[in-house]
């Protein structure tokens, strides 16, 4: 099995590799061989760790052993793709037969030979958060080459871990004594300042609102404290009255009693809520029901609608006759009225006569005007009036 472990300098890739490999080797009873881990002290570890000299001879180590090589790009780095891969590279193709497990540590997987990247069984990358002791550990079955892009690990298994201080003295790291100091990025600090300012402004706004509300409540309570205390019954009446007659009621209008208030909301017709007196102003008539009646003696139609409409049967045939308003609602009538309306019609006094002109009707309703008196002759002109008699000539 070949594992590639990557991470930028100071991101804890070597420390966590030592920790994870040591725990696994101790649990499985396996031996660990390492190379290029500066100052490693095997006596402080749980498993058996041994140093070996030539990483290119890794396949000559005992079977079923675990092999760790730090800064592996020095021996397993990239090569000319036109050249034949060397033996210490091609041996990874059959490493499963010998039971070897190799962990190659480097900063970037692209530093290693492409042949190894294609044979890799697991890629572990460590990402340090704000230069603190908290790390993000990403693990993927395939090699993720663009490790500098955080979105590349969207499909990888993510785990949050911390640097174990117990392993600081296990090996020598040039940055082990001074690089674990958290440093927040400027954008993060600015975001925290903006959030803090928003929280402070919200608190100040809420505080001022509370002060204003308390002032208004105190102003409303002051007249009540000066007035003489009323009895319990008066207080109850006042509370009920304020509920029945809210502040929005018109001034000067007589307040309703509790019985009047409830009676105004009781429907006159139990099944019609709009028949309550309180809705009288809203339910004034805007139209009247104009009935349209339909009668049928079709046997098929009667059979299909026998449960919906009433059926009148005679010795000769059966009939269905129902009446509906212009709004489509059903209106109950007698069969005789329905039949008579269908056959003979019904007079509607609200319908104007055909051809009647509304302007003539209005003219007939207006009072007749008195005939105009003859205008007086203008001054300075002599006028002689001769009475007219029928059958007598005027000349």
Secondary structure, 3 states (H helix, E strand, C coil): CEEEEEECCCCCHHHHHHHHHHHHHHHHCCEEEEECCCCCCHHHCCCEEEECCCHHHHHHCCCCCEEEECCCHHHHECCCCCCCCCHHHHHHHHHHHHCCEEEEEECCHHHECHHHHHHCCEEEEEEECCCCCEEEEEEECCCCCCCCCHHHHCCCEEEEEECCHHHCCCCCCCCCCCCCCCCCCHHHHHHHHHHHHHHHHHHHHHHHHHHHHHHHHHHHHHHHHHCCCCCHHHHHHHHHHHHHCCCCCCCCCCCCCHHHHHHCCCEEECCEEEEEHHHCCCCCCCCCCCCEEEEECCHHHHHHCCCCCCCEECCCCEEEEEEECCCCCEECCCHHHHHHHHHHCCCCCCCCCCCCCHHHHHHHHCCCCCCCCCCCCCCCCCCCCCCCCCCCCCC
